[in-house]
């Protein structure tokens, strides 16, 4: 008897892996978008640069501006609801 016949194939991921994959995908999307925005802006504008903070992507902001962003996808998956940061 072959191993494959005795042990069924498992096609799933541990929830922790899903979380890490979501965060990694969001990071790549964020960094790409921020680089494109920076390249499109020819001048050095005053204010805060956009950044990735290890869980969420923050857009550029003027000094004194309050920024609110939607809850990151990975956190929505964990908590099962939407919200803002």
C-alpha distances in whole Angstrom, upper triangle without the diagonal:
4,7,9,7,7,11,13,15,19,22,25,27,29,32,34,32,34,37,37,36,39,41,41,41,44,45,45,47,49,50,50,52,55,55,56,58,60,60,62,64,67,69,68,69,70,67,64,61,58,55,51,51,48,47,50,52,55,58,61,64,68,69,70,67,65,61,59,55,53,50,47,44,42,44,45,41,41,44,44,47,50,53,55,55
4,5,5,7,9,11,13,16,19,22,24,26,30,31,29,31,34,34,33,36,38,37,37,41,42,41,43,46,46,46,49,51,51,52,55,56,56,58,61,63,65,65,65,66,64,60,58,54,52,48,48,44,44,46,48,52,54,58,61,64,66,66,64,62,58,56,52,50,47,44,41,39,42,42,38,39,42,41,45,47,50,52,52
4,5,5,6,9,10,13,16,19,21,23,26,28,26,28,31,31,30,33,35,34,35,38,39,38,40,43,44,44,46,48,49,50,52,54,54,56,58,61,63,62,62,63,61,57,55,51,48,45,45,41,41,43,45,49,51,55,57,61,63,63,61,59,55,53,49,47,44,41,38,36,38,39,35,35,39,38,42,44,47,49,49
4,6,5,6,7,11,14,17,19,21,25,26,24,26,29,29,28,31,33,32,32,36,37,36,38,41,42,42,44,46,47,47,50,52,52,53,56,59,61,60,60,61,59,56,53,49,47,43,43,40,39,41,43,47,49,53,55,59,61,61,59,57,53,51,47,45,42,39,36,34,36,37,33,33,37,36,40,42,45,47,47
4,6,7,9,13,16,19,22,23,27,29,27,28,32,32,31,33,36,35,35,39,40,40,41,44,45,45,47,49,50,50,53,55,55,56,59,62,64,63,63,64,62,58,56,52,50,46,46,43,42,44,46,50,52,55,58,62,64,64,61,59,56,53,49,47,44,41,38,36,39,38,35,35,38,37,41,43,46,49,49
4,6,10,12,16,18,21,22,26,28,26,27,31,31,30,33,36,35,36,39,40,40,41,44,45,45,47,50,50,51,54,55,56,57,60,62,64,63,63,64,62,58,56,52,50,46,46,42,41,44,46,50,52,55,58,62,63,64,61,58,55,53,49,46,44,41,38,36,38,38,34,34,37,37,40,43,46,48,48
4,7,9,12,15,17,18,22,24,22,24,27,27,27,29,32,31,32,35,36,36,38,40,42,42,44,46,47,48,50,52,52,54,56,59,61,60,60,61,58,54,52,49,46,42,42,38,37,40,42,46,48,52,54,58,60,60,57,55,51,49,45,43,40,37,34,32,34,34,30,30,34,33,37,39,42,44,45
4,6,10,12,15,17,20,22,21,22,25,26,25,27,30,30,30,33,35,34,36,38,40,40,42,44,45,46,48,50,50,52,54,57,59,58,58,59,56,53,50,47,44,40,40,37,35,38,40,44,46,50,52,56,58,58,55,53,49,47,43,40,38,35,32,30,32,32,28,28,31,31,34,37,40,42,43
4,6,10,13,15,18,20,18,19,22,23,22,24,27,26,26,29,31,31,32,35,36,36,38,41,41,42,44,46,47,48,50,53,55,54,54,55,53,49,47,43,41,37,37,34,33,35,37,41,43,46,49,53,55,55,52,50,46,44,40,37,35,32,29,27,29,29,26,26,30,29,32,34,37,39,40
4,6,9,11,14,17,15,15,19,20,19,21,24,24,24,26,28,28,30,32,34,34,36,38,39,40,42,44,44,46,48,51,53,52,52,52,50,46,44,40,38,34,34,30,29,32,34,37,40,43,46,50,51,51,49,46,43,40,37,34,31,29,25,23,26,26,22,23,26,25,29,31,34,36,36
4,7,10,13,15,13,13,17,18,16,18,21,21,21,23,25,25,26,29,31,31,32,35,36,36,38,40,41,42,45,48,49,49,48,49,47,44,41,37,35,31,32,28,27,29,31,34,37,40,43,47,48,49,46,44,40,37,34,31,29,26,23,21,23,23,20,21,24,23,26,28,31,33,34
4,7,9,12,10,10,13,15,13,15,18,18,18,21,23,23,24,27,28,29,30,33,34,35,37,38,39,41,43,46,47,46,46,47,44,41,38,35,32,29,29,25,24,26,28,32,34,38,40,44,45,46,43,40,37,34,31,28,25,23,19,17,20,20,16,17,20,20,23,25,28,30,30
4,6,8,6,7,10,11,10,12,15,15,16,18,20,21,22,24,26,27,28,30,31,33,34,36,37,39,40,43,45,44,43,44,41,38,35,32,29,25,25,22,20,23,25,29,31,35,37,41,43,43,40,38,34,32,28,26,23,20,17,15,17,18,14,15,18,18,21,23,26,27,28
4,5,5,7,9,10,11,13,15,16,17,19,20,22,23,25,26,27,29,31,32,34,35,36,38,39,41,44,45,44,43,44,41,37,35,32,29,25,24,21,19,22,25,28,31,35,37,41,42,42,39,37,33,31,28,25,22,20,17,14,16,17,13,13,16,17,20,22,25,26,27
4,5,5,6,9,10,11,12,14,15,17,18,20,21,22,24,26,27,28,30,32,33,35,36,38,39,42,43,42,41,41,38,34,33,29,26,23,22,18,16,19,22,25,28,32,34,38,39,38,36,33,30,27,24,22,19,16,14,11,12,13,10,9,13,13,17,19,21,23,23
4,5,5,6,9,10,11,12,14,15,17,19,20,21,23,24,26,27,29,30,32,33,35,36,38,41,41,39,39,39,36,32,30,27,24,20,19,16,14,17,20,24,27,30,32,36,37,37,35,32,29,27,24,22,18,16,14,10,12,14,11,10,14,15,18,20,21,22,22
4,5,5,6,9,10,10,12,14,15,16,18,20,21,23,24,26,27,29,30,31,33,35,36,39,40,39,38,39,36,32,30,27,24,20,19,16,15,18,20,24,27,30,32,36,37,38,35,33,30,28,24,22,19,16,14,11,14,15,12,12,16,17,20,21,23,24,23
4,6,5,6,9,10,11,12,14,15,17,18,20,21,22,24,26,27,29,30,32,33,35,38,39,38,37,38,35,31,29,26,23,19,19,16,14,16,19,22,25,28,31,35,36,36,34,31,28,25,22,20,17,14,11,8,11,12,9,10,14,14,17,18,20,21,21
4,5,5,6,9,10,11,12,14,16,16,18,20,21,22,24,26,27,28,30,32,33,36,37,35,35,35,32,28,26,23,20,16,16,12,10,13,16,19,22,26,28,32,33,33,31,28,25,22,19,17,14,11,9,6,8,10,8,8,12,13,15,16,18,18,18
4,5,5,6,9,10,10,12,14,15,16,18,20,21,23,24,26,27,29,30,32,34,35,34,33,34,31,27,25,22,19,15,14,11,10,13,15,19,22,25,27,31,32,33,31,28,25,23,20,19,16,12,11,8,11,13,11,12,15,16,18,19,20,20,19
4,5,5,6,9,10,11,12,14,15,17,18,20,21,23,24,26,27,29,30,33,35,33,33,34,31,28,25,22,19,16,16,13,12,14,15,19,22,25,28,31,33,34,31,29,26,24,20,19,16,13,11,9,12,14,12,13,17,17,19,19,21,21,21
4,5,5,6,9,10,11,12,14,16,16,18,20,21,22,24,26,27,29,32,33,32,31,32,29,26,23,20,17,14,14,12,10,11,13,17,19,22,25,29,31,31,28,26,23,21,17,15,13,9,7,6,9,11,9,11,14,14,16,16,17,18,17
4,5,5,6,9,10,10,12,14,15,16,18,20,21,22,24,26,27,30,31,29,29,29,26,23,20,17,14,11,11,8,6,8,10,14,17,20,23,26,28,28,26,24,20,19,16,14,12,8,8,6,9,11,11,12,15,16,17,16,17,17,16
4,5,5,6,9,10,11,12,14,15,17,18,20,21,23,24,26,29,30,28,28,29,27,23,21,17,14,11,12,9,9,11,12,15,18,21,24,27,29,30,28,26,23,21,18,17,15,12,11,10,13,15,14,15,18,19,20,20,20,20,19
4,5,5,6,9,10,11,12,14,16,17,18,20,21,23,25,28,29,28,28,29,27,24,21,17,15,12,14,11,11,11,11,15,17,20,23,27,29,30,27,26,22,21,17,16,15,11,10,10,13,15,14,16,19,19,20,19,20,19,19
4,6,5,6,9,10,10,12,14,15,16,18,20,21,23,26,27,26,25,26,24,20,18,14,12,9,11,9,8,8,8,12,14,17,20,24,26,26,24,22,18,17,14,13,12,8,8,9,11,13,13,15,17,18,18,16,17,16,15
4,5,5,6,8,10,10,12,14,15,16,18,20,21,24,25,24,23,24,22,19,16,12,10,7,9,7,8,8,7,11,13,16,19,22,24,25,23,22,19,18,15,15,14,10,11,11,14,16,16,17,20,21,21,19,19,18,16
4,5,5,6,9,10,11,12,14,15,17,18,20,23,24,24,24,25,23,20,17,14,12,9,12,11,11,11,10,13,15,17,20,24,26,28,25,24,21,20,17,17,17,13,13,14,17,18,18,20,23,23,23,22,22,21,20
4,6,5,6,9,10,11,12,14,15,17,19,22,23,23,23,24,22,19,16,13,12,10,13,13,12,11,9,12,13,15,19,22,25,26,24,23,19,18,15,15,15,12,12,14,16,17,18,20,22,22,22,20,20,19,18
4,5,5,6,9,10,11,12,14,15,17,20,21,20,19,21,19,16,13,9,8,7,10,11,10,8,6,8,9,12,15,19,21,23,20,19,16,16,13,13,14,11,12,14,16,17,18,20,22,22,22,19,19,17,16
4,6,5,6,9,10,10,12,14,15,18,19,18,19,20,18,15,12,9,8,7,11,11,12,11,8,10,11,12,16,19,22,23,22,21,18,18,16,17,17,15,16,17,19,20,21,23,25,26,25,23,22,20,19
4,6,5,6,9,10,11,12,15,17,19,19,19,21,20,18,14,11,11,11,14,15,15,14,11,13,12,14,18,21,23,26,23,23,20,20,18,18,19,17,17,18,21,22,23,25,27,27,27,24,24,22,21
4,5,5,6,9,10,11,12,16,17,17,17,19,18,16,12,10,10,11,14,15,15,13,10,11,10,11,15,18,21,23,21,20,17,18,15,16,18,15,16,18,20,21,23,25,26,26,25,22,22,20,19
4,5,5,6,9,10,11,14,15,14,14,16,15,12,9,6,7,9,13,14,15,12,9,9,8,9,12,15,18,20,18,18,16,17,15,17,18,16,18,20,21,22,24,26,27,28,26,24,23,20,19
4,5,5,6,9,10,12,14,14,15,17,16,14,11,9,10,11,15,17,18,16,12,13,11,11,15,18,20,23,21,22,19,20,19,20,22,20,21,22,24,26,27,29,30,31,30,27,26,24,22
4,5,5,6,9,11,14,14,15,18,18,16,13,11,13,14,18,19,20,17,14,14,12,12,16,19,21,24,22,23,20,21,19,21,22,20,22,23,25,26,28,30,31,31,30,27,27,24,23
4,5,5,6,10,11,12,12,15,14,13,10,9,12,14,17,19,20,17,13,12,10,9,13,15,18,21,18,20,17,19,17,19,21,20,22,24,25,26,28,30,31,31,30,26,25,23,22
4,5,5,8,9,9,10,13,13,12,9,9,11,14,17,20,21,18,14,13,11,10,13,15,17,20,19,20,18,20,19,22,23,22,24,26,27,28,30,32,33,33,32,29,27,25,23
4,5,7,9,11,12,16,16,16,13,13,15,17,21,22,23,21,17,17,14,13,16,18,21,24,22,24,22,24,22,25,26,25,26,28,30,31,32,34,35,36,35,31,30,28,26
4,6,9,11,12,15,16,16,14,14,16,19,22,24,25,22,18,17,14,13,16,17,20,23,22,23,21,23,22,24,26,25,26,29,30,31,33,35,36,36,34,31,30,27,26
4,6,8,8,12,13,14,12,13,16,19,22,24,25,22,18,17,14,12,14,14,17,21,19,21,20,22,22,24,27,26,28,30,31,32,34,36,36,37,35,32,30,27,26
4,7,9,13,15,16,14,15,18,21,25,27,28,25,22,20,17,15,16,17,19,23,22,24,23,26,25,28,30,29,31,33,34,35,37,39,40,40,39,35,34,31,29
4,6,9,12,14,13,15,18,21,24,27,28,25,22,20,17,14,15,14,16,20,19,22,22,25,25,28,30,30,32,34,35,36,38,40,40,41,39,35,34,30,29
4,7,9,11,10,13,16,19,22,25,26,23,20,18,15,12,13,12,14,17,17,20,20,23,23,27,29,28,31,32,33,34,37,38,38,39,38,34,32,29,27
4,6,9,9,12,15,19,21,24,25,22,19,16,13,10,10,9,10,14,14,17,17,20,21,24,27,26,29,31,31,33,35,36,37,38,35,32,30,26,24
4,7,9,12,15,19,20,24,25,22,19,16,14,10,9,7,7,11,12,15,16,19,21,24,26,26,30,31,31,33,35,36,36,37,35,32,29,25,23
4,7,10,12,16,17,21,22,19,16,13,11,7,6,4,5,8,9,12,12,16,17,21,23,23,27,28,28,29,32,33,33,34,32,28,26,22,19
4,7,9,12,13,17,18,15,13,10,9,6,5,6,7,9,9,11,11,14,15,19,20,20,23,25,24,26,29,29,29,31,29,26,23,20,17
4,6,10,12,15,17,14,11,8,7,5,7,9,10,13,12,13,12,15,15,18,20,19,22,23,23,25,28,28,29,30,29,25,23,20,17
4,7,10,13,13,11,7,5,4,4,7,10,12,14,13,13,11,13,12,15,16,15,18,20,20,22,24,25,26,27,25,22,20,17,15
4,6,9,11,8,6,5,7,8,10,14,15,17,15,15,12,14,12,15,15,14,17,17,18,20,22,23,24,25,24,21,20,17,14
4,6,7,6,5,6,9,11,14,17,18,19,18,17,14,14,12,14,14,11,14,14,15,17,19,20,21,23,22,20,18,16,13
4,6,6,7,8,11,13,15,18,18,19,18,16,14,14,13,14,13,11,14,13,14,17,18,18,19,21,21,19,17,15,12
4,6,8,11,14,16,18,22,22,23,22,20,17,16,14,15,13,11,13,11,12,15,16,16,18,20,20,19,18,16,14
4,7,10,13,16,18,22,23,23,21,19,16,14,12,12,9,7,9,8,8,12,13,13,14,16,16,15,14,13,11
4,6,10,13,15,19,20,20,18,16,12,11,8,9,8,6,9,9,10,12,14,14,15,17,16,14,13,11,9
4,7,10,12,16,18,19,16,15,11,11,8,10,10,8,11,12,13,15,17,18,19,20,19,16,15,12,11
4,7,9,12,14,15,12,11,8,9,7,10,11,11,14,15,15,17,19,20,21,22,20,17,15,12,10
4,6,10,13,14,11,11,8,9,8,12,14,13,16,18,18,19,22,23,24,24,22,19,17,14,12
4,7,10,12,10,11,9,11,12,15,17,17,20,22,22,23,26,27,27,28,26,22,20,17,15
4,7,8,6,8,7,10,12,16,18,18,22,24,23,24,27,28,28,29,26,23,20,17,15
4,6,5,9,9,13,15,19,21,22,25,27,27,28,31,32,31,32,30,26,23,19,18
4,6,9,11,14,17,21,23,24,27,29,28,29,32,33,32,33,31,28,24,21,18
4,7,10,13,16,20,22,23,27,28,27,28,32,32,31,32,29,26,23,19,17
4,6,10,13,17,19,20,24,26,24,25,29,29,28,29,26,23,20,16,14
4,7,10,14,16,18,21,23,21,22,26,26,25,26,23,20,16,13,11
4,7,10,13,14,18,20,18,19,23,23,22,23,20,17,14,10,8
4,7,9,12,15,17,15,16,19,20,19,20,17,13,10,6,6
4,6,8,11,14,13,13,16,17,17,17,15,11,9,6,5
4,6,9,11,10,10,13,15,14,14,11,8,6,4,6
4,6,8,7,7,10,11,10,11,9,6,5,5,6
4,6,5,6,9,10,11,12,11,9,9,8,9
4,5,5,6,9,10,10,10,9,10,11,12
4,5,5,7,9,10,11,11,12,13,13
4,5,5,6,8,8,9,10,11,11
4,6,5,5,5,6,8,10,12
4,6,5,8,9,12,14,15
4,6,8,10,12,15,15
4,6,8,10,13,14
4,7,10,13,15
4,7,10,13
4,7,10
4,7
4
